[in-house]
Amino acid sequence: MDAPGVDPRWAFTGRMDSKTALRIMGFSVWPVQKALQARWRELVYLHHPDRGGDARVCAAINVAYGYLRK
């Protein structure tokens, strides 16, 4: 995800880890499920390709969300 024009906040390579997932979702500590889900909905709403967002950013959000949900 190191493509030009993409904010480094959304970049990750290889496997997702907790530090990267927290950075992508905008948390500094592991969130409770309700806060995580609310943040995921907010970010997807803002960055979904159907709303003019970048598919790579939306994919990073979804991978980070999946990682933190486990």
C-alpha positions in Angstrom: 0.0 0.0 0.0 2.9 2.4 -0.4 1.3 4.0 -3.5 1.9 7.6 -4.2 -0.9 9.9 -3.1 -2.0 7.7 -0.2 -1.6 9.1 3.3 1.0 7.0 5.3 -1.7 6.5 8.0 -3.4 4.0 5.7 -0.2 2.2 4.6 0.7 -1.3 5.6 2.7 -4.1 4.0 2.6 -7.8 4.8 0.6 -9.0 7.7 -1.5 -6.7 9.9 -0.2 -6.2 13.5 -1.8 -4.5 16.5 0.2 -1.3 16.3 -0.7 -0.8 12.6 -4.3 -1.7 13.1 -4.7 0.8 16.0 -3.0 3.5 13.9 -5.3 2.9 10.9 -8.4 3.0 13.1 -7.2 6.1 15.0 -6.8 4.5 18.4 -3.9 4.6 20.8 -5.2 1.7 23.0 -7.2 -1.4 22.2 -10.9 -0.2 22.0 -14.0 -1.8 23.3 -16.1 -3.5 20.6 -18.8 -0.7 20.5 -16.2 2.0 20.0 -14.4 -0.1 17.4 -17.5 -0.7 15.4 -18.6 2.9 15.5 -15.1 4.0 14.3 -15.2 1.5 11.5 -18.6 2.7 10.3 -17.4 6.3 10.4 -14.2 5.5 8.4 -15.9 3.4 5.9 -18.6 6.1 5.4 -15.8 8.6 4.7 -13.5 6.5 2.5 -15.7 4.0 0.7 -15.1 4.0 -3.1 -18.8 4.3 -3.9 -18.6 7.7 -2.1 -15.5 8.8 -3.9 -12.9 7.3 -1.6 -9.9 5.2 -2.3 -10.4 1.5 -2.5 -6.9 0.9 -1.0 -7.8 3.0 2.1 -11.1 1.2 2.5 -9.3 -2.1 2.3 -6.8 -1.1 4.9 -9.7 0.0 7.2 -11.4 -3.3 6.8 -8.3 -5.4 7.4 -7.5 -3.3 10.5 -11.1 -3.7 11.8 -11.0 -7.5 11.2 -7.7 -7.7 13.1 -8.9 -5.8 16.1 -12.2 -7.7 16.3 -10.4 -11.0 17.0 
